[in-house]
Amino acid sequence: MSNVLLDVQGLSRRFGGLKAVDGLSLQIRPREIVGLLGPNGSGKTTALNLISGVLAPDSGSVKINGHEFAGSPAYRITHHGVGRTFQLVRLFNTMTVRENVVAGMAFTNGRLFGREAARQADALLERVGLSGYAGKEAGQLAYMDQKKVELARALAGRPKVLLLDEWLAGLNPTELIDAIALVRSLKDEDISILMVEHVLEAVRSLCDHCVVMTAGAPISYGTPAHVLSDLEVVRAYLGDDHA
């Protein structure tokens, strides 16, 4: 267990009578990309919210490097090495691109300010393909570039585990190729990733293994090839007629 970065066990959350997440368990080790899959409404984003501290679970465990953080506020979880992006891009639209990335350094160990923060922000922007965009207003950027700003801001927190919530959604084929390569390069830099994703090309290309959810509960674990051929997964996505 010593090499498990993120260990989620029995995670559950209800909203009234709705079981949004029901007994989710998963583990992420160094240099792994884990896919969190399932049809719309299956509880994937809620699971990320529980892991990242946006929501508190009703029950279950979220351990980061062996330490329990279930129910901890988001800033503490960020401080201990978990970063994320959101399904709907969340930027400070009237701030510059550089200022958005510098904001991501506020919750790191050894917080950065001033010239050094700006220097590292510019390096991260170059890293995600936004060299020359630092002074632009974030809200004026194209959709894909806004996604890249949000990714750079998440990376500014120096995460060991990065949660990506449909970060590849809405991209054209050329953008998708570039984005897949960018995500893969993060793994090469010792960042492990839990990605909620519907783009099966990306799942097959990037994920070491996957967890599939439906109606809040996990129904299949394994490699992309295994889970995508699992009859229960096919039923969850397409219905009984296709299984």
HUDAJO-V295731 format. One record per residue. N is the residue number from 1. SS is DSSP state (H for helix, E for strand, L for the rest). OMEGA is omega in radians with two decimals (NA if undefined). D_CENTER is the distance of its C-alpha to the mean C-alpha in Angstrom with 1 decimal. Layout:
N,SS,OMEGA,D_CENTER
N,SS,OMEGA,D_CENTER
This chain:
1,L,-3.02,22.1
2,L,-3.12,22.3
3,L,3.10,19.8
4,E,3.13,17.0
5,E,-3.12,14.4
6,E,-3.09,12.6
7,E,-3.12,15.0
8,E,-3.10,14.5
9,E,3.02,17.9
10,E,-3.05,19.4
11,E,-3.11,16.9
12,E,3.07,18.6
13,E,3.06,18.9
14,E,2.91,21.7
15,E,-3.00,22.5
16,L,3.13,26.3
17,L,-3.10,27.1
18,E,3.01,23.8
19,E,-3.09,21.7
20,E,3.03,18.2
21,E,-2.97,16.8
22,E,3.03,19.6
23,E,3.14,19.5
24,E,3.03,16.1
25,E,3.05,16.1
26,E,3.08,14.0
27,E,3.07,14.0
28,E,3.14,12.2
29,E,-3.13,14.7
30,L,3.07,15.1
31,L,3.05,14.3
32,L,2.94,12.7
33,E,-3.10,10.1
34,E,3.10,9.8
35,E,3.03,9.6
36,E,-2.95,9.5
37,E,3.08,12.2
38,L,3.12,14.9
39,L,3.10,17.0
40,L,3.13,16.5
41,L,-3.08,17.1
42,L,3.06,16.2
43,L,-3.04,14.1
44,H,-3.13,10.5
45,H,3.06,9.3
46,H,3.10,11.9
47,H,3.09,10.6
48,H,3.11,7.3
49,H,3.11,10.0
50,H,-3.13,12.1
51,H,-3.02,10.1
52,H,3.09,9.3
53,L,3.06,12.9
54,L,3.06,13.0
55,L,3.04,15.1
56,L,3.11,17.4
57,L,2.99,17.9
58,L,3.11,21.5
59,E,3.11,21.5
60,E,-3.02,19.7
61,E,3.00,18.3
62,E,-3.13,15.2
63,E,3.06,16.4
64,E,-3.07,15.0
65,L,3.06,17.6
66,L,-3.11,19.9
67,E,-3.06,20.0
68,E,3.12,19.5
69,L,3.14,17.2
70,L,3.14,17.2
71,L,3.10,18.2
72,L,3.11,17.8
73,L,-3.05,17.1
74,H,-3.08,13.9
75,H,3.11,15.8
76,H,3.14,16.8
77,H,3.05,13.5
78,H,-3.12,12.4
79,H,-3.11,15.8
80,L,2.87,15.4
81,L,3.08,12.5
82,E,3.08,9.1
83,E,-3.14,7.3
84,E,2.87,4.8
85,L,-3.05,5.6
86,L,-3.13,7.5
87,L,3.00,9.1
88,L,-3.02,12.2
89,L,-3.12,12.2
90,L,3.11,13.5
91,L,2.94,15.8
92,L,-2.88,19.2
93,L,-3.10,21.1
94,L,3.06,24.4
95,L,3.10,23.4
96,E,3.08,23.4
97,H,3.13,20.5
98,H,-3.13,21.5
99,H,3.08,21.7
100,H,-3.12,18.1
101,H,3.10,16.9
102,H,3.12,19.6
103,H,3.12,18.3
104,L,3.13,15.2
105,L,-3.02,17.7
106,L,-3.04,19.3
107,L,-3.14,17.5
108,L,2.90,17.7
109,L,-3.10,20.5
110,L,-3.09,23.3
111,L,-3.09,22.4
112,L,3.09,23.5
113,L,3.00,25.7
114,H,-3.02,28.2
115,H,-3.12,28.9
116,H,3.07,26.7
117,H,3.12,23.6
118,H,-3.14,24.5
119,H,-3.13,25.2
120,H,3.07,21.8
121,H,3.12,20.1
122,H,3.10,22.2
123,H,3.11,21.3
124,H,3.10,17.6
125,H,3.05,18.5
126,H,-3.13,20.7
127,H,-3.10,18.0
128,L,3.06,15.8
129,L,-3.13,19.1
130,L,3.07,20.2
131,L,-3.13,23.2
132,L,-3.12,25.8
133,L,-2.93,23.6
134,L,-3.06,23.6
135,L,-3.13,26.4
136,L,3.08,25.4
137,E,-3.00,24.4
138,H,-3.09,20.7
139,H,-3.12,21.7
140,H,-3.07,24.0
141,L,3.02,21.6
142,L,-3.03,20.8
143,H,-3.11,17.7
144,H,3.13,16.2
145,H,3.05,17.2
146,H,3.07,15.7
147,H,3.14,12.2
148,H,3.08,13.2
149,H,3.14,14.4
150,H,3.09,11.2
151,H,3.12,9.6
152,H,3.12,12.8
153,H,3.08,12.7
154,H,3.14,9.5
155,H,3.12,11.3
156,H,3.08,14.4
157,L,3.11,13.4
158,L,-3.09,13.8
159,L,2.92,10.9
160,L,3.05,11.6
161,E,-3.11,8.3
162,E,3.10,5.1
163,E,-3.12,1.8
164,E,-3.09,2.1
165,E,-3.13,4.8
166,L,-3.10,7.8
167,L,-3.10,7.7
168,L,-3.09,10.8
169,L,3.01,12.7
170,L,-3.11,16.0
171,L,3.04,16.8
172,L,-3.04,20.3
173,H,3.14,21.1
174,H,3.10,21.7
175,H,-3.11,18.5
176,H,3.11,16.6
177,H,-3.13,18.4
178,H,-3.10,17.6
179,H,3.09,13.9
180,H,3.12,13.8
181,H,3.13,15.9
182,H,3.13,13.8
183,H,3.13,10.7
184,H,-3.11,13.4
185,H,3.10,15.0
186,H,3.07,12.2
187,H,3.13,12.8
188,H,3.11,16.4
189,L,3.06,16.0
190,L,2.98,15.0
191,L,3.07,11.3
192,E,-2.97,9.8
193,E,2.90,6.5
194,E,-3.02,5.2
195,E,2.93,4.8
196,E,-3.02,6.7
197,L,3.03,9.4
198,L,-3.11,13.1
199,L,-3.00,14.3
200,H,3.06,16.2
201,H,3.13,17.3
202,H,3.13,13.9
203,H,-3.13,13.4
204,H,-3.06,16.8
205,H,-2.93,16.5
206,H,-2.89,13.4
207,L,3.01,12.8
208,L,3.01,15.0
209,E,-2.99,14.9
210,E,2.96,13.6
211,E,3.12,13.9
212,E,3.13,15.3
213,E,2.91,15.9
214,E,-3.11,18.6
215,L,3.06,20.2
216,L,-3.02,17.8
217,E,3.05,18.9
218,E,-3.13,17.8
219,E,-3.11,20.3
220,E,3.08,19.6
221,E,3.04,18.3
222,E,3.10,18.9
223,L,3.07,18.5
224,H,-3.13,17.5
225,H,-3.11,21.3
226,H,-3.03,22.1
227,H,-3.10,19.8
228,H,3.06,20.4
229,H,3.13,24.1
230,L,-3.08,24.1
231,H,3.12,26.6
232,H,3.08,24.9
233,H,3.11,21.7
234,H,3.11,24.0
235,H,-3.11,25.6
236,H,-3.11,22.5
237,H,-2.90,21.6
238,H,-3.10,25.2
239,L,-3.05,27.6
240,H,-3.07,30.5
241,H,-3.08,32.4
242,H,-3.08,30.0
243,L,NA,29.6
